[in-house]
Amino acid sequence: MWKTSVGLSTTIQFIEAAKPGDRIVARAIEIRRNFRTGFYRIEIFHEQNLISTMEAVSYRKDHYFIELDVQD
């Protein structure tokens, strides 16, 4: 089960535009996490080209999501 998390802040830099039909891939890295907050860096690629970056801060609440069956 996962705790409910809400976004506190995000900053996005758009380096290049993706075009319709482009396949993009995002890579997220957790920079740091403590009891309530998490800090993340997300990079978005088209092929080998970095097209966007994002930094995000999240806040975890005491509430939990309803447990779901996760399928691979």
ChimeraX attribute file (.defattr): number of C-alpha atoms within 10 A of each C-alpha:
attribute: neighborCount
match mode: 1-to-1
recipient: residues
	/A:1	9
	/A:2	11
	/A:3	13
	/A:4	13
	/A:5	17
	/A:6	12
	/A:7	12
	/A:8	12
	/A:9	11
	/A:10	13
	/A:11	10
	/A:12	12
	/A:13	11
	/A:14	12
	/A:15	12
	/A:16	12
	/A:17	10
	/A:18	15
	/A:19	9
	/A:20	6
	/A:21	6
	/A:22	10
	/A:23	10
	/A:24	15
	/A:25	13
	/A:26	12
	/A:27	10
	/A:28	13
	/A:29	11
	/A:30	12
	/A:31	12
	/A:32	11
	/A:33	13
	/A:34	9
	/A:35	8
	/A:36	11
	/A:37	16
	/A:38	18
	/A:39	17
	/A:40	16
	/A:41	17
	/A:42	15
	/A:43	17
	/A:44	20
	/A:45	17
	/A:46	17
	/A:47	11
	/A:48	9
	/A:49	11
	/A:50	16
	/A:51	18
	/A:52	18
	/A:53	18
	/A:54	15
	/A:55	17
	/A:56	17
	/A:57	19
	/A:58	17
	/A:59	18
	/A:60	18
	/A:61	13
	/A:62	8
	/A:63	10
	/A:64	12
	/A:65	10
	/A:66	10
	/A:67	8
	/A:68	8
	/A:69	7
	/A:70	5
	/A:71	4
	/A:72	3
